[in-house]
């Protein structure tokens, strides 16, 4: 029997679940079992806990048939627990290093029924703030009953700060009810029933604070369950008899404070807002609850508004809401003053284009064009990436939706004939941004053109991330100083949908961009062309490049490095070409932020293809890809051709840029660390073996599982047509855009 069972209920936390489980399993104290309960999570949480259960015998994965909520999921885990003590840890939080050893030592010293630990709130920007009531834990007796140290009741009443003797918990039948605020009927009776309470006065739990998702920001009737939960609190306390009587006033005070806080969170609603009816309903129920359980002679302490409490107990909604209305008027006035100041500051920025901006505002007054979509990549760099595939697919199966590309002036020449566009800074540009219902970008649109209500913003991203993205760049010594992460997330808050190419990407995007957005895990639209590529298309492209059918072609496509001077190549291209020998061709593709790193010589064997518009065509031409940390490797996987990594500066890159996994340990092909090693591999062909092919296919299964040629169509059907397409495969998808050899047979079409 382990000392400790940790029950981890899991629901829609795929971006944080690994951090939580790792923080438990990677500690020096190992006498634990972890029961991870998948509460029918719609993301990849179930697969993640299965992965951990397969890798560590201390982990048990449980999959519930229906979603029941946090309380029932905890109860399900408790039924399977075998440890002497049980601890309920939320799956988006994490445990401080060496905490388990400290917990074990404290349990050994005090043999408590309940061990209370402290916590710190952690924020997306890296801040860690200890529990504001931590000072209440100081000065506690070694072991005590709650009546001997009642100030403990003023600490946040959450289950995850309490480690409980399992036999004691089962004897008192203290389970979790369904619904919000399920910790209340658990925590208060638990502390009152315990004969032996001990405290570990150190931060153990890192309590994650979401930018979106606080229970106090959640609207709707779900908050009404708080009334039922507090009613259950007092019923359970009453069952404890005289033991609970001394602490009833303290519990009642916490309840009143809690009710008043929640009633105060809706003070920004206008007088006619439908939420006010719900707030009034909650107020009246709270008034009945307070009258039913007010202790004899009780008076509200100073930290609770006595006037508001008296109005609450009286059930006078009209009088209770009056001061909140006055406060709302005052705050509205202050907000208008701040808004005027912000607008005055923006006027200076917009002086040069005031007429165009006024034109933009005028266009925003007109109806949203439900059949207009705008596309942009890399801040107006041209025509390509995922958005190109989505645009071209939409023209085939959603022809009623007109598409306009937003480009910079120097990108106009790169647009294919027939593609409608608007140049940055022109009237057409501002009109498109103001009127379009659908906006696709692989970066962000400018904040000077705010998101319009009724529009749909789709973030397509621009590659599978190896390097740190979003707020994860805070750990980079260079990028942390160069970025305003609060401003970045303000831009990202505009996203309605985020396109994900794999479960791996879904986890990364959720952590890197802690926003409220719906993930569409549909695969890589730009890789549809690779998934449906044919030998004929590759031969045609080779002929266009002047490459013979029998020539071996190596594509070298390095990524950008913030710490290197532009145009400073990592390897001499002539040396690389010489290593290939006769009958070979070397294509050099510089990163779009470092075009100076193109070919250093062009003698027929070497072609600088940095300016070639569509890299997918280069992939089809190449027999082998040489790259480093570029997302090109993930796209090239779809062709199932050899990949060679040239990583002479991996340690520097990983330190400066930050990465999500150790590429050298999990590479999709041969890894070379020096120029001579790379040249030798290309000369001998050692990069192409059955063993490396198996590694490459395993890598593809992890990072490109949905690249079947239908990703763009899935996006179009969801965004433009309002359908819920099949998540993978062609069974229910259109045949209109498929080459003949890939059209499903009639008896397989769904």
N, C-alpha and C positions, 0 to 999 in steps of 0.2 A: 504494500500500500504506500503510495507516494505521500509526502508531507502535504503537498498542495495540488489541488485541482484548479486549473484556471479555465473558466467557461468564457468563451469568446463568441457572442452572437454576431452574425455577419449579414450585412445587407447593404448593397450599393456602396462599397468602400474599396473597390479594386485598386484605386490609386494609393491607398494607405495600408492595406491589409498586410502586405509583406513586411512593412516596417514594424507593425504591431507584433506579428508572430516572431520576427527576428529578434525583437527586443526582449521577448520572453525566452526564446530557445537558445540564444547565444550568450547567456550569462554563466558565470562560473558555478553557481548553484544549479544543479540539474535534477534534483529529486522532485520533479513536477510531472503532471500530465496536463495536456491542453486539449480541451474539447471544443472544437470549432463548429459552430452550428450555423449552417447555411439556411437562412430564413427565406428560402425561395428567392434568392437575389437574382435580378434579371441580367446582371452583368457576368463577369468571369470569376466572381468570388468562389463559387462552388468548385471550379477547376483548380483555383489557387490552393484551397484547403486540401483538396485531394492530392495535389503535388506535394504539399508539406507532409501529409500523412504518409505518403509513400516513402519519403526521404527520412522521416524521423519517427521512430516507434512511440515516442511520447505524445504524438498528435493523433487524435481521433477526429475524423471528419463525419459530421452528421448532416444529412440533407432532409429538411422538412418538406412534406408534400405540398403545403400551402403556406403563404406568408401570414404569420400571426402577429408580428410585432416583437419589440424588444423583450417584453415580459415573458410571453410564452416561449420564445427562443431560449431565454435563460433557464426557464423551468425544464425544458427538454434537456439541456446540458446538465443540470443538477441531477436528473434521474440517472445519468450515466456516470456520475462522479464517484471515484473510489478514494480520493485523498482524505487525509485527516481534516484538512481545512479546504474551504472553497472560496474562490475569488472570482468575481464577475468583472471582466475587463472589456471595455468597449473597443471595437475593432478598428476605429480610426485614431485611437490614442496609442501611446507607446509607454514603455516602462524604462525608467532611468537605469543606467548600468549599475551592476552590483546590488540592485535593490532586493533581489530574491535572497541573497545571502543575509542581508540586514533583516529581512522579514523572518527568515528561519532562526536567526540568533535571538530576535525579540520574542518569538513564539517559545523558544526553548527556555528563555529567562522568565516568562510571565505566565505561560499556559493559559492564554485568554480564551474566553468564548468568542470575543470580537477583538480584532486588532485593527485600529484605525490608522491609516497612513495619510500623508499630506500629498498635495498635488500642485502643479504649476500650469498656468494657461500658456499655450504656445500658439503663436500667430504666424500667418503666411509669410510675413516679412522677417522672420527669424527671431522676433522678440519672445522672451520667456519671462513671465510675470508670476511670481509665487502667489498662491492663494491669499486673498486679501484678509482673511480671518485667521491666518496662520498663528498670529500671536495668541489666539484662544487656546491653542494646543499646549502652550508653554505652562509649566507649573502643575501639570496634571500629576496625580498620584501614580505610583508604579502600576497598581491595579486598582480598579474602582468600579462601583456601580454608578449609573447615570445620575442618581440623586446626590451623589457625593461630588460630582463635577458637571453640573447641568449646563455650563456654558458650551459644552461640546454640541449641544443641540442647535447652536447658532451657526455651526459650520455647514456648508453646502450639503444637503441631505441626499447624497448620491451613493449608489451601491458600490461603485468601483473604488471607493476609498476604504472599504470594509472587508476584511478577510475573516471568515466565520468558520467556527468549528462545525463540521458537517453534521455530526450527531446532534448538536444543539439546534441547528437550523431545522432538521427534520423533526425533532421532538416538538418544536413549537409551530410546525407547519406554516412557516413563513415563506410563502411563494410570492411570485410577482403577478399582479393582475394585468390584463391587456390594456392597451391604450397609452396615451401620453401620461407623463408624470408617474410612471409605474414605480419609481424609486421611493416615493413617499410612504405608501403602506408597508414597504419593506424596511426602510431605514429607521423610522421612529420607533415602531414596536420592537425591532431588533435590539436597539440600544436599551430600551426600557426592560426587556426580558433578560438581558445578560447579567450574570452574577460577576463575571470577570471581564472588564474592558481594559485594554492597554493601548498605548499610543506609540507609534514610531514617528517621531517628530523630524521627518526629513521628506524632501520631495521624492515621491516614488512614481506617481503617474504624471505623464505629460498630456494634459487635456487639450486636445486640438480645438482651436476656435476657427470655425469656418467663416469666410467672408459672407457667405449666404447659407442659410439653413438653421440659424438659431431658433430654438423653439419659440422664443418670444417674438420672432419675426414671422411666425407661421400664422396665417389667418385661417378663419373657418371655425366650424362648430367643434372641431377636435379639442379645443381648449375647454369646452364644457365638462370634459371628463375629469378635470381637476377637482370639481365639486365632489364627484363620486369617489375619487381617490382619497380626498381628505375625510369624507364620511367613513371610508373603510379604515383610515388611520385611527379614528376615534373609536370605532367598533373594536378594533384589535387591541387598543389600549384599555378599553373597558373590560375586555376579557382577561387582562392581566391584574385586575382588581387593585388592591392597595399599593402594589408595587409601582403602578403608573401614576397614581394620584399626585405625588409631589411635583411631577414634571408636566402635568397637563397645562398649567399656565404658560410655560415656556413653549410647548408645542403649539398652543393656540396663538401665541404671539408670532411665531414663525409663519403660521397659516395666514394670519391677517396681513402680515407684511407681503407675503407671496401674492395674495389676492389683489392687494392694492397696486403692486408692481404691474401685474398683468392688466389690470384695468387702466393703468396709465400708459400702456404701450400703444393705445389706439387714439391718443389725443390729437394726432395729425389728421384724422378723418374729418371731412367737411360735415356740416349738420345734416345734409341729405344723403350721406354715404350709406349704402346698404349695410356696411359693417356695423353701423351704430345700433341697428336692431339686434344684432347678435350680441353686441357689447351690453346692451340693456338687459337682454335675457340672462347673460352671465352675471350681471350685477345683482339681479333679483334672486338668482339661485345662491349667490355668495351671501347675500343678506340673510336668507333663511338658514344657511349653514352656520353663520356666525351666531345668530340668535339661539340656535339649537345647542351650541357647545360652549358658549361663553362661560368661563369659570366664575363662580360667585365672587363679587367684589373686584373683578379684574379691571384694571385701567391700562390703556395703551402706554407703552414706554415712550420716551422722548423721541426715539428714532422712527416712530410711526406717527403719521399725521393724525392728531386726535380729532380734528374737525372732520376729515375725510372718513375716519373710522365711525364717528357718530352718525354721519349721513349714510354710511353703508349699512349699519345695524338698523337704522330707521327705515331703510328701503326706499329712500327718497332719491330716485334717479334724476329728477329734474334739478334738484338742488346740488346733487353730487356732480353732475356734468357741467353745471354753470361755471365754476372756477376753471375747469379744464378748457371750456370754450374760450374764456378770456385769455388764458395762457396761449391757446392756439392762435388767437388773433394777434397777440404780441409776437409770437414766433414767426407768424406769417409776415408781419411787418418787418421784422429783422431780416428775414430771408429775402424780402424784396430789396432792402437796402444793400445786402451783400450781392444780390444779383445785379443791381445797378452798377456797383463798383466793378464787378467782373466784366460786365458789358462795356463799361468805359475803357477798361484795359484792353479789351479785344478790338475796340475801334481803332486804336493806333496800329494794331497788326494788320487790320483790314483796309487801311487807308488807301493803299495802292489799288486795291481791287474792290472798292466800295460799291461801284455800280454792278459788278458781277455778283457780289455777295447779295445785294438787294434783289438782283434777278433770281438768285438761288432761293431767297426767302419767299419771293413771289411764287415761284414754282412749287414750293412746299405747301402753299395754300390751295393748290389744285389737287384733284383726286389722285391717289396712288394709281399708277398704271399697272393693273394686275397681269398684264401680258408683256411686261418689260423686265429684262434681267441685265445687269451690268456685271462685267468680268474684269478682274485686274490681277496681275501677278507682279511680285517684286517691285512695288511702288511704280507701276506703269512701265515696266521694262519691255513689254512686248506681248507675244501671243504664245502660250505654251502651258506646261505643267498640267495639273489635274483639271484646271479650268478649261483648257483647250478641249480635252476629251469630253467634259460635261457639255460644253457649248456645242460641239459637233454632234453629240448624241441627241441633244435637245432639238437641234434642227431636223433630225430624222424622225423622232417620235413625239415631239411636242412642238410642232412647227408654228403653233399659234403664239408661242413665246418668242418675242423679238430680243435678240442679244446684241449688246453694245460693249465693245472693249474700251477701257480707259487706258490711254498710253501717253507717254511723254513724247515730245516732238521728234526726238531722234529715233524713236521706235516705230514710227509710222511706216517706214520703208520695209520693215520686216513682216508686215501683216500680209497674209495671203489675199489675193483678189476676192472681192465679194464679202469680206469681213467688215461690218460696220464698226466705226470707232469714234471716239471723242477724245480730243487732245486735252491734257491737263491744263487747267486754268482758263479754258474757253467757256463760252456760254453753253455750248452743247454738253460739256463736261458737268457743269453745275445743274443743268436741266436733267441729265440722266441720273445723277445722284439724288436729286430731289424727288423724282417721279417714280423711280424703279421700285417694284415690290421685292424683287430678288437681287441680292448683291453677293457676289462670290469673290473671295480674295484668299490668297495664300499668305498674306501678311495682315495689315490692318488699313482701314480707310482713315483719312485725316479727321482729327477731332474737330476741325473747323466746320465740318459738315455733319452735324449731329444725326444720330439715327432717327429715322422718322417712324412714328407709331404706325403699325400696320405693315412695315417692311420686314423682310426675312433675310437675315445675314447668315451666310454659310462660310465657315472657315474651313478651307480645304488643306491647309498646311502645305509644306513643300518638301516633304521627305520623311523617311523613317528616322527618328532621332537616335543617334549614338551620343552626340554631344549634348550637354545640358541646355535646356530651353526654358523660356519663361522665368518664373521666379526661382527656378533651380540654378540660374546663372548667378544668384547671390553668393554662391560659394566660390566663384571665380575671382581671383585677385584683381583682374583687369576689368571684366565685364560688370562686376558689382559697382565699380565707380562710374562706369559709362552709362548706366541705365537707371531710369526712374521707374521702379517696379510698380509703385502705386498708379502712376500714369498709364503704364502698360496694361495693368488689369482693368483700368477704367475704359480703355479701348476694347479690351476683350469682353467686357460686360455686354457689348453690343451683339455678340454671337448668339444666334438661336440654335444653330447646328454646328457640330464639329465632325468632320469626316475622319474616320479612323481606318487605317489599312489592316490592323491586326489587333488581337488582344493585348499584345505588348504595347502598341501605340496607345490604346485606350487607357491603360494604366499610367503611362507617362504623361499624356495630355491632362489627365485628371489631377495629377500632382503639380505639373508645371503651370497650369492655368486654373487656380482654384476659384472657378466661377460657376454660375448656374447655366448650364448649357446641355443640350441633348446630343449624345454621341450617336453617330450613324456608322456602325462598324461594317462597312460595305466593301472594303478592299481599295486598291489603288486605281483610280480612273485612268491615270496616264499610262499604266501598265497594261491596259486592255489591248493596246496595239502589239505589245510583246507577247501576251498570252495567245493572240490569234495570228502571230507572224507565221509566214510560210517560207519555204526554201526559195520560192519564186520571187517573193518580195525582197529577200536578202540579196539574191542575184541581181535584181534590177538596181538596187541601191549601190551594190559594188560597182556595177557598170557606170553609174552616174559619177562615182568618185574616181573612175579610171583604175579600179583595182581588179586584177585578174581573178578568175574563179579559183585558181589553185594557190593563190598567195595566202600566207598566214598573216592575219591582221591583229595587232596588239593596240588596244585603246588605253592610253594613260590619262587618267582623270583625277588629279589630286584635289583635295579640299582647300579651303581658305584658312590661313593661320593669322590670327590677330597679332602675333608676336614676331612675324617675319616681314621684312621689307617687300613691297609689291614688286613682282617681276623677278624675284630671287628664286630660281628653281632649286629643288632638292636634289636633282640629279642631272648630269649632262645628257641632253637628249641625243647627241651624236654617239656617246658611249652606249646608251641604251639601244639605239638603232643598230649599232655595229654588233651588239650581242645577238641580235636576231638572226643575222646571217642573210644569205641571198634568198630571194623568193619571199621576203617578208615586208610588211609595211607597218610603220609606227604612226598612229594618230595621237596628237596631243590636244587635250581638251582642258584649257585653263578654267578655273572657277570664275563665275561672273563678277565676283568682287575683286578678282586678281587676274585680269586679262593679260597683264604683262608677263604672266608665267606661261605663255604659250610656247610654241616651238622656237628654239634658238637657231635652227637652221632648216632649210627646206631644200632637199636635194633629190626629191623623187621618192626616197624611202621614208621621209618624214613629211607628214601633212599637219599643219596647224588648223584644227577644226574648231577652235574656240568660239568662232562667230557663227558656226552652223546652227541654224535655228532649232532643230529638233534633235535632241540627244538620243531619242529613241531610235532614230535611224542609224546613229553611230553604233548603238548597242547591237543592232541586227547585223551590221557589217563586221563587227569585231569577233574574232575567235576566242579572245581572252581579254579580260579586263584587269588592268593594273591600277590600283587605287590605294588610298590610305584609310582615312576616317570619313570619307564622303558617303552620303546616302546613296550614291550611285551603285554601291555594292548590293543594296537591297533590291533595287529595280532590276539589275542585271541577273539576279538569281532566277527571275522568271524564265529566262532563256535556257537555264541549266547548262551554262558554259563555265569553263574554269575562271577562277578569280585569284589574283595574286595580290597580297597586301604588302606595300612598301612602307614600313613604319619605323624610320630611323629616329624619330623624335617622340615616340609614344608617351614616354614618361612626362616630357614637357607639355605636350598637348593635353594629356589627361589632367595635369595639375592646373594648367592655365584655363582650359576650356571647360573641364569637368565632363565626365562621361557616365552613362547609365550602366555599363557593364564592361568587363575586361575583354576588349576585342581580341587581344593576343591569345587569351585562353579559350575564346569561343569563336574563332575566326571561321569564315565561310570558305577558306581555301588556304593555300600555302602562305606562310608569313615570312617575310624577309626583313632584316633590320639594317642592312648595309647595301650600298650600290653594287659592290662586287657580288654579293649574294643574290641580288635580284637579277643581274646580268647572267649569272651562271644558271639560274633557274630557267630563264627564258631561252638560253642557249641549248640546254639539255632536255627541256620539256618536262622537268620533274614536277611541275605544277599540275600536270594532268595524269591522275592515277585513279584507280577504282576506289581506293580508300578516301582520297580527297573528294571524289564525287559523292560518296555517301555522307561525308561531313557537310558538303554543300547542300544536299537535299534535306538534311536535318535542319540546317539553318533556315532554309526556305520554309519548311513546315512551321517554324516558329514565327517568322517575320512576314511571310507572304502567303498565309493560308487561304486567302479569298481571291487571289488574282487569277480569275477564271475567264476574263474577257468581258465581264458583265458589270463591273463596278460602276462605270459611268451611267449605265442604264438604271441601276438601282437608285443612284442619286436622283436622276431625272424623274423617275417614277414617284419617288417619295416627295421631292420638293415641288415639282411642277404639277404632277398629276394627282397628288394626294393619296397614292397607293401605299401599301405596306408590302414591298416586293419580297420575294423569297430571299433569305439571307445569303444563299450561296448556290450557284449553279444555274443552268439555263432553263429549267423546267417550265417556268411561268413567264419567261421574258421574251421580248420581241425578237423575231427573226430578221427584221428589216435591216439591221445594221451588221449582221454577221456575214462573213465570207461563206460561200456555199459549203466548204468542207466542214464548217463548224455548226451548221444549222441542225438542230436535233431532229431525229427521225419522227415521223408523225405519231408513232405509237409511244414515243417517250415524251411528247409535248404535253404539258399540263395546262 
